[in-house]
Amino acid sequence: MEKLKPERVVEMLKAKGVNVTVEQAASILKFLRKMAGIVVSQYLKPGNNKG
């Protein structure tokens, strides 16, 4: 699967009325990727009864 690029994030947010720079979009993506990794690791953690 292709990673979302900061330029695309700028376009997506602009369509929703949120203006960010490419640098800000890159920071947002970095944060979201980190959060996604944490969520997946917590979900797959042994003893997790949510799955």
Biopython code that builds the backbone (N, CA, C, O; Angstrom):
import numpy as np
from Bio.PDB.StructureBuilder import StructureBuilder

atoms = [
    (1, "MET", "N", (0.841, -1.182, 0.000)),
    (1, "MET", "CA", (0.000, 0.000, 0.000)),
    (1, "MET", "C", (0.889, 1.249, 0.000)),
    (1, "MET", "O", (1.881, 1.311, 0.726)),
    (2, "GLU", "N", (0.540, 2.205, -0.789)),
    (2, "GLU", "CA", (1.312, 3.439, -0.926)),
    (2, "GLU", "C", (1.054, 4.365, 0.261)),
    (2, "GLU", "O", (-0.084, 4.551, 0.692)),
    (3, "LYS", "N", (2.149, 4.945, 0.781)),
    (3, "LYS", "CA", (2.016, 5.874, 1.908)),
    (3, "LYS", "C", (1.422, 7.194, 1.436)),
    (3, "LYS", "O", (1.680, 7.658, 0.326)),
    (4, "LEU", "N", (0.629, 7.774, 2.306)),
    (4, "LEU", "CA", (0.053, 9.093, 2.060)),
    (4, "LEU", "C", (1.161, 10.129, 2.125)),
    (4, "LEU", "O", (1.967, 10.112, 3.055)),
    (5, "LYS", "N", (1.213, 11.021, 1.166)),
    (5, "LYS", "CA", (2.255, 12.039, 1.108)),
    (5, "LYS", "C", (1.736, 13.358, 1.701)),
    (5, "LYS", "O", (0.543, 13.652, 1.629)),
    (6, "PRO", "N", (2.644, 14.143, 2.284)),
    (6, "PRO", "CA", (2.236, 15.414, 2.892)),
    (6, "PRO", "C", (1.470, 16.331, 1.931)),
    (6, "PRO", "O", (0.537, 17.023, 2.338)),
    (7, "GLU", "N", (1.863, 16.331, 0.678)),
    (7, "GLU", "CA", (1.177, 17.175, -0.303)),
    (7, "GLU", "C", (-0.289, 16.788, -0.437)),
    (7, "GLU", "O", (-1.156, 17.651, -0.576)),
    (8, "ARG", "N", (-0.560, 15.498, -0.395)),
    (8, "ARG", "CA", (-1.946, 15.005, -0.483)),
    (8, "ARG", "C", (-2.724, 15.383, 0.779)),
    (8, "ARG", "O", (-3.906, 15.717, 0.709)),
    (9, "VAL", "N", (-2.060, 15.329, 1.922)),
    (9, "VAL", "CA", (-2.706, 15.708, 3.183)),
    (9, "VAL", "C", (-3.104, 17.183, 3.135)),
    (9, "VAL", "O", (-4.191, 17.550, 3.578)),
    (10, "VAL", "N", (-2.217, 18.027, 2.594)),
    (10, "VAL", "CA", (-2.523, 19.454, 2.456)),
    (10, "VAL", "C", (-3.799, 19.623, 1.640)),
    (10, "VAL", "O", (-4.679, 20.399, 2.012)),
    (11, "GLU", "N", (-3.898, 18.895, 0.525)),
    (11, "GLU", "CA", (-5.091, 18.974, -0.329)),
    (11, "GLU", "C", (-6.340, 18.506, 0.408)),
    (11, "GLU", "O", (-7.388, 19.149, 0.341)),
    (12, "MET", "N", (-6.222, 17.388, 1.109)),
    (12, "MET", "CA", (-7.374, 16.820, 1.820)),
    (12, "MET", "C", (-7.872, 17.769, 2.908)),
    (12, "MET", "O", (-9.075, 17.989, 3.049)),
    (13, "LEU", "N", (-6.943, 18.323, 3.668)),
    (13, "LEU", "CA", (-7.338, 19.232, 4.744)),
    (13, "LEU", "C", (-7.887, 20.542, 4.194)),
    (13, "LEU", "O", (-8.822, 21.114, 4.752)),
    (14, "LYS", "N", (-7.303, 21.012, 3.097)),
    (14, "LYS", "CA", (-7.784, 22.247, 2.483)),
    (14, "LYS", "C", (-9.237, 22.086, 2.032)),
    (14, "LYS", "O", (-10.029, 23.023, 2.139)),
    (15, "ALA", "N", (-9.586, 20.906, 1.530)),
    (15, "ALA", "CA", (-10.954, 20.630, 1.105)),
    (15, "ALA", "C", (-11.936, 20.694, 2.279)),
    (15, "ALA", "O", (-13.132, 20.921, 2.095)),
    (16, "LYS", "N", (-11.404, 20.491, 3.485)),
    (16, "LYS", "CA", (-12.241, 20.562, 4.700)),
    (16, "LYS", "C", (-12.129, 21.920, 5.389)),
    (16, "LYS", "O", (-12.672, 22.118, 6.476)),
    (17, "GLY", "N", (-11.422, 22.854, 4.750)),
    (17, "GLY", "CA", (-11.306, 24.196, 5.301)),
    (17, "GLY", "C", (-10.170, 24.387, 6.294)),
    (17, "GLY", "O", (-10.153, 25.366, 7.040)),
    (18, "VAL", "N", (-9.218, 23.452, 6.308)),
    (18, "VAL", "CA", (-8.084, 23.540, 7.222)),
    (18, "VAL", "C", (-6.825, 23.780, 6.391)),
    (18, "VAL", "O", (-6.456, 22.951, 5.559)),
    (19, "ASN", "N", (-6.173, 24.910, 6.620)),
    (19, "ASN", "CA", (-4.969, 25.248, 5.869)),
    (19, "ASN", "C", (-3.725, 24.914, 6.679)),
    (19, "ASN", "O", (-3.543, 25.417, 7.788)),
    (20, "VAL", "N", (-2.870, 24.061, 6.121)),
    (20, "VAL", "CA", (-1.601, 23.698, 6.745)),
    (20, "VAL", "C", (-0.513, 23.741, 5.681)),
    (20, "VAL", "O", (-0.786, 23.653, 4.483)),
    (21, "THR", "N", (0.727, 23.877, 6.144)),
    (21, "THR", "CA", (1.857, 23.829, 5.225)),
    (21, "THR", "C", (2.245, 22.368, 4.991)),
    (21, "THR", "O", (1.781, 21.469, 5.692)),
    (22, "VAL", "N", (3.095, 22.154, 4.004)),
    (22, "VAL", "CA", (3.584, 20.798, 3.732)),
    (22, "VAL", "C", (4.365, 20.281, 4.945)),
    (22, "VAL", "O", (4.278, 19.102, 5.286)),
    (23, "GLU", "N", (5.117, 21.153, 5.584)),
    (23, "GLU", "CA", (5.881, 20.752, 6.770)),
    (23, "GLU", "C", (4.952, 20.344, 7.918)),
    (23, "GLU", "O", (5.208, 19.361, 8.613)),
    (24, "GLN", "N", (3.888, 21.098, 8.106)),
    (24, "GLN", "CA", (2.909, 20.754, 9.148)),
    (24, "GLN", "C", (2.228, 19.433, 8.811)),
    (24, "GLN", "O", (2.005, 18.604, 9.692)),
    (25, "ALA", "N", (1.899, 19.239, 7.540)),
    (25, "ALA", "CA", (1.268, 17.989, 7.117)),
    (25, "ALA", "C", (2.201, 16.809, 7.362)),
    (25, "ALA", "O", (1.748, 15.735, 7.759)),
    (26, "ALA", "N", (3.503, 16.996, 7.129)),
    (26, "ALA", "CA", (4.470, 15.926, 7.385)),
    (26, "ALA", "C", (4.511, 15.583, 8.870)),
    (26, "ALA", "O", (4.601, 14.411, 9.235)),
    (27, "SER", "N", (4.445, 16.598, 9.727)),
    (27, "SER", "CA", (4.426, 16.357, 11.178)),
    (27, "SER", "C", (3.155, 15.636, 11.594)),
    (27, "SER", "O", (3.194, 14.744, 12.441)),
    (28, "ILE", "N", (2.042, 16.013, 11.012)),
    (28, "ILE", "CA", (0.763, 15.354, 11.305)),
    (28, "ILE", "C", (0.835, 13.882, 10.913)),
    (28, "ILE", "O", (0.415, 13.012, 11.676)),
    (29, "LEU", "N", (1.363, 13.606, 9.731)),
    (29, "LEU", "CA", (1.492, 12.219, 9.269)),
    (29, "LEU", "C", (2.411, 11.415, 10.180)),
    (29, "LEU", "O", (2.109, 10.268, 10.509)),
    (30, "LYS", "N", (3.521, 12.004, 10.585)),
    (30, "LYS", "CA", (4.453, 11.319, 11.479)),
    (30, "LYS", "C", (3.753, 10.946, 12.782)),
    (30, "LYS", "O", (3.896, 9.825, 13.270)),
    (31, "PHE", "N", (2.997, 11.884, 13.341)),
    (31, "PHE", "CA", (2.260, 11.638, 14.573)),
    (31, "PHE", "C", (1.213, 10.532, 14.387)),
    (31, "PHE", "O", (1.109, 9.623, 15.211)),
    (32, "LEU", "N", (0.448, 10.618, 13.308)),
    (32, "LEU", "CA", (-0.604, 9.627, 13.074)),
    (32, "LEU", "C", (-0.039, 8.231, 12.845)),
    (32, "LEU", "O", (-0.615, 7.239, 13.293)),
    (33, "ARG", "N", (1.093, 8.158, 12.144)),
    (33, "ARG", "CA", (1.726, 6.851, 11.929)),
    (33, "ARG", "C", (2.218, 6.261, 13.243)),
    (33, "ARG", "O", (2.097, 5.059, 13.476)),
    (34, "LYS", "N", (2.775, 7.115, 14.102)),
    (34, "LYS", "CA", (3.229, 6.657, 15.417)),
    (34, "LYS", "C", (2.046, 6.164, 16.248)),
    (34, "LYS", "O", (2.121, 5.109, 16.878)),
    (35, "MET", "N", (0.956, 6.928, 16.248)),
    (35, "MET", "CA", (-0.244, 6.519, 16.997)),
    (35, "MET", "C", (-0.809, 5.201, 16.454)),
    (35, "MET", "O", (-1.216, 4.332, 17.225)),
    (36, "ALA", "N", (-0.832, 5.060, 15.148)),
    (36, "ALA", "CA", (-1.336, 3.821, 14.549)),
    (36, "ALA", "C", (-0.488, 2.630, 14.978)),
    (36, "ALA", "O", (-1.017, 1.559, 15.274)),
    (37, "GLY", "N", (0.821, 2.820, 15.010)),
    (37, "GLY", "CA", (1.704, 1.743, 15.460)),
    (37, "GLY", "C", (1.446, 1.356, 16.897)),
    (37, "GLY", "O", (1.456, 0.173, 17.237)),
    (38, "ILE", "N", (1.213, 2.345, 17.747)),
    (38, "ILE", "CA", (0.923, 2.078, 19.158)),
    (38, "ILE", "C", (-0.394, 1.324, 19.297)),
    (38, "ILE", "O", (-0.485, 0.358, 20.055)),
    (39, "VAL", "N", (-1.399, 1.761, 18.573)),
    (39, "VAL", "CA", (-2.714, 1.112, 18.652)),
    (39, "VAL", "C", (-2.630, -0.344, 18.202)),
    (39, "VAL", "O", (-3.180, -1.232, 18.853)),
    (40, "VAL", "N", (-1.947, -0.583, 17.099)),
    (40, "VAL", "CA", (-1.820, -1.957, 16.593)),
    (40, "VAL", "C", (-1.039, -2.819, 17.577)),
    (40, "VAL", "O", (-1.431, -3.956, 17.841)),
    (41, "SER", "N", (0.054, -2.303, 18.122)),
    (41, "SER", "CA", (0.840, -3.102, 19.066)),
    (41, "SER", "C", (0.046, -3.406, 20.333)),
    (41, "SER", "O", (0.169, -4.497, 20.889)),
    (42, "GLN", "N", (-0.767, -2.457, 20.797)),
    (42, "GLN", "CA", (-1.605, -2.700, 21.973)),
    (42, "GLN", "C", (-2.680, -3.731, 21.673)),
    (42, "GLN", "O", (-2.996, -4.577, 22.509)),
    (43, "TYR", "N", (-3.241, -3.651, 20.468)),
    (43, "TYR", "CA", (-4.284, -4.597, 20.083)),
    (43, "TYR", "C", (-3.737, -6.021, 19.990)),
    (43, "TYR", "O", (-4.406, -6.981, 20.374)),
    (44, "LEU", "N", (-2.506, -6.144, 19.472)),
    (44, "LEU", "CA", (-1.910, -7.467, 19.271)),
    (44, "LEU", "C", (-1.171, -7.978, 20.502)),
    (44, "LEU", "O", (-0.655, -9.096, 20.494)),
    (45, "LYS", "N", (-1.116, -7.181, 21.547)),
    (45, "LYS", "CA", (-0.406, -7.547, 22.767)),
    (45, "LYS", "C", (-1.028, -8.802, 23.379)),
    (45, "LYS", "O", (-2.250, -8.902, 23.489)),
    (46, "PRO", "N", (-0.178, -9.767, 23.781)),
    (46, "PRO", "CA", (-0.724, -10.970, 24.425)),
    (46, "PRO", "C", (-1.550, -10.611, 25.652)),
    (46, "PRO", "O", (-1.192, -9.724, 26.427)),
    (47, "GLY", "N", (-2.642, -11.305, 25.806)),
    (47, "GLY", "CA", (-3.519, -11.063, 26.943)),
    (47, "GLY", "C", (-4.566, -10.006, 26.680)),
    (47, "GLY", "O", (-5.384, -9.709, 27.550)),
    (48, "ASN", "N", (-4.549, -9.439, 25.496)),
    (48, "ASN", "CA", (-5.545, -8.437, 25.127)),
    (48, "ASN", "C", (-6.855, -9.157, 24.798)),
    (48, "ASN", "O", (-6.910, -9.941, 23.850)),
    (49, "ASN", "N", (-7.880, -8.900, 25.557)),
    (49, "ASN", "CA", (-9.152, -9.587, 25.367)),
    (49, "ASN", "C", (-10.127, -8.829, 24.466)),
    (49, "ASN", "O", (-11.316, -9.148, 24.425)),
    (50, "LYS", "N", (-9.624, -7.827, 23.746)),
    (50, "LYS", "CA", (-10.510, -7.026, 22.885)),
    (50, "LYS", "C", (-10.707, -7.665, 21.521)),
    (50, "LYS", "O", (-11.591, -7.240, 20.777)),
    (51, "GLY", "N", (-9.928, -8.656, 21.171)),
    (51, "GLY", "CA", (-10.017, -9.229, 19.831)),
    (51, "GLY", "C", (-10.565, -10.565, 19.890)),
    (51, "GLY", "O", (-10.719, -11.215, 18.857)),
]
sb = StructureBuilder()
sb.init_structure("model")
sb.init_model(0)
sb.init_chain("A")
sb.init_seg("    ")
for serial, (resi, resn, name, xyz) in enumerate(atoms, 1):
    if name == "N":
        sb.init_residue(resn, " ", resi, " ")
    sb.init_atom(name, np.array(xyz, "f"), 0.0, 1.0, " ", f" {name:<3s}", serial, name[0])
structure = sb.get_structure()
